[in-house]
Amino acid sequence: MSEVTRILNQIDAGDLAAAGELLPLVYAELRRLAGHKMKQEAPGQTLQPTALVHEAFLRLVGGNSADKWDNRGHFFAAAAEAMRRILIENARRRKSLKRGGDRERFEILDDDAIIDSGDVDELLDLDAALNKLALAEPELAKLVELRYFAGLSVDDSAEVLGVSPRTVKRNWAFARAWLGRELRGEDAV
């Protein structure tokens, strides 16, 4: 049993002090995953990788969470899902009219050049398509979360999902094609 799994079991048993032991063990990996995901976000993003890690960690082990993790892989899968939800909530918050979401954000550089910050609609469309995929193929949706939102490799995704890397590659190709068709609005053939 890994050290992470042992601490997760302690947290599950109600030992709140164990959460303090968990963060140093998983922080570097969570930070790497968050950094990878934030590189995929549009410029001008107000959420930083460190904040994403802390928010995801708090959602996973803080408060009255009834979640139980079987092992390290299960914990990181839950972290990937938490990061996805945080990014989606952040995109929705930025887009909402109440907070000026109808205004486009621009970054002004020293030479007064204006750079478009990107399209929040793409992230929201991806989330809607991913939710639709989850209804039909939950394992494929979980794979997309692990690969796209958490930035896990094929091998790491295979370990978390308990399948072979070859299965991950095949399912990843199918999921990307399915999402691409869904996002483009093409009818199924």
Secondary structure, 3 states (H helix, E strand, C coil): CCHHHHHHHHHHCCCCCHHHHHHHHHHHHHHHHHHHHHHHCCCCCCCCHHHHHHHHHHHHHCCCCCCCCCCHHHHHHHHHHHHHHHHHHHHHHHHCHHHCCCCCCEEECCCCCEEECCCHHHHHHHHHHHHHHHHHCHHHHHHHHHHHHCCCCHHHHHHHHCCCHHHHHHHHHHHHHHHHHHHHCCCCC
